[in-house]
Amino acid sequence: MEFVTIAFSTFFGAAVALAAERWSRLHDARLQEEAALNNLILDLAAKRAFMVGEDWGWAEGEVGRVVDSVLHVRTLIRDARVALRPRSPALPHLRQMARSCNSFLELSEREDDERLKSALKTLTKEVSNEVKALHAHNPRRILGDAPGSFALGLSA
C-alpha cells in the first residue's frame, strides 16, 4: 500500500509540475505577443505617413518618403506577426494590415500622385480599423492609439 501511495504522489507531483510549466510558457507567450502588438501600434502611431487631411499637396519628394514609410510599416507588421502565437486571434488583423500596405504599394507604382492621395487615405482608414479591432479584443492590455496620432509630437 505504501508503494501505491508513493507512486501516486510522484505521478501527481510530476503532473502538477508539468501543468505549471505549460501554463508558465503560455503566459510568457501571451506577454510576448502583447508586447509585439503594442510596439507595432506605437510605431504606427509615430508614422507621419498616416497623417492625412481632407486636402493637401505633396511636398517635393514626399511621395517617395510615404512609399518608403509604408514599406517600413509592412516590415514592422511582419516582425510583429513572427512574434505571435500560431493560432493568435491577432493574426487576421495583421494579415489585413499587410494586405492594405501591399495594395497601396501596388497602386503607388501605377497611379499618379494625386490619385495616390485617395489610396493613402484608404490605407490609413484600414490600418486604423485593424488597430481598433486589436484594441477591442483586449482593451486592458492592447493599446488603441491611432496610426499617425503621435507623429510630430502630437497626441490623440
SVG drawing of the C-alpha trace seen along z (x, -y; Angstrom):
<svg xmlns="http://www.w3.org/2000/svg" viewBox="-14 -71 26 73">
<polyline fill="none" stroke="black" stroke-width="0.4" points="0.0,0.0 2.9,-2.3 4.3,-1.8 1.0,-2.8 0.9,-6.0 4.4,-6.9 3.8,-6.1 0.6,-8.1 2.3,-11.1 5.2,-11.0 2.9,-10.9 0.6,-13.6 3.6,-15.8 5.0,-15.4 1.7,-16.2 1.3,-19.4 4.9,-20.5 4.2,-19.8 0.9,-21.7 2.6,-24.7 5.4,-24.7 2.9,-24.7 0.9,-27.5 4.1,-29.5 5.1,-29.1 1.6,-30.1 1.6,-33.1 5.1,-34.1 3.9,-33.7 0.9,-35.9 3.1,-38.6 5.4,-38.5 2.5,-38.7 1.0,-41.7 4.4,-43.4 4.8,-42.8 1.3,-44.2 1.8,-47.3 5.2,-48.0 3.6,-47.8 0.8,-50.1 3.2,-52.6 5.3,-52.5 2.2,-53.0 1.2,-56.0 4.6,-57.6 4.4,-57.4 3.8,-60.7 2.6,-58.9 -0.7,-58.2 -1.3,-61.9 -3.8,-62.6 -6.2,-65.5 -9.1,-66.5 -7.0,-68.1 -3.3,-68.6 -0.5,-69.0 2.5,-66.7 5.8,-68.4 8.8,-67.7 9.9,-64.1 7.1,-63.4 5.6,-60.6 8.8,-58.7 9.1,-59.2 5.5,-57.9 6.1,-54.9 9.3,-54.1 7.4,-54.6 4.7,-52.1 7.4,-49.6 8.8,-50.0 5.3,-49.6 4.9,-46.3 8.2,-45.2 7.0,-46.1 3.8,-44.2 5.8,-41.1 8.1,-41.4 5.0,-41.5 3.4,-38.6 6.5,-36.5 6.2,-37.2 2.6,-36.0 1.5,-32.5 0.5,-30.2 -3.3,-30.5 -3.3,-34.0 -6.6,-35.9 -4.5,-38.9 -3.2,-37.2 -6.1,-38.0 -5.8,-41.7 -2.1,-41.8 -2.7,-39.9 -5.3,-42.6 -2.8,-45.4 -0.2,-43.8 -2.7,-43.3 -3.7,-47.0 0.0,-48.0 0.5,-45.8 -2.5,-47.3 -1.2,-50.8 2.3,-49.9 0.9,-48.3 -1.1,-51.5 2.0,-53.6 3.7,-52.0 0.8,-52.7 -1.2,-55.7 -0.2,-59.4 0.5,-61.4 -3.0,-62.9 -4.8,-59.6 -2.3,-58.2 -3.8,-60.5 -7.0,-58.5 -5.1,-55.3 -3.2,-56.7 -6.5,-57.7 -7.9,-54.2 -4.7,-52.7 -4.9,-54.9 -8.5,-54.1 -8.0,-50.3 -4.9,-50.2 -6.8,-52.3 -9.7,-49.9 -7.4,-47.0 -5.8,-48.8 -9.2,-49.4 -10.1,-45.8 -6.9,-44.6 -7.6,-47.1 -11.3,-46.0 -10.2,-42.3 -8.2,-43.1 -8.6,-46.8 -6.9,-46.5 -3.7,-45.1 -3.5,-46.3 -3.1,-50.0 -5.6,-51.8 -3.5,-54.7 -4.5,-55.6 -1.9,-55.4 -0.2,-58.8 -1.5,-60.1 1.9,-60.6 3.7,-61.9 5.4,-65.2 4.8,-65.1 1.0,-65.2 -1.2,-63.0 -4.7,-62.0"/>
</svg>
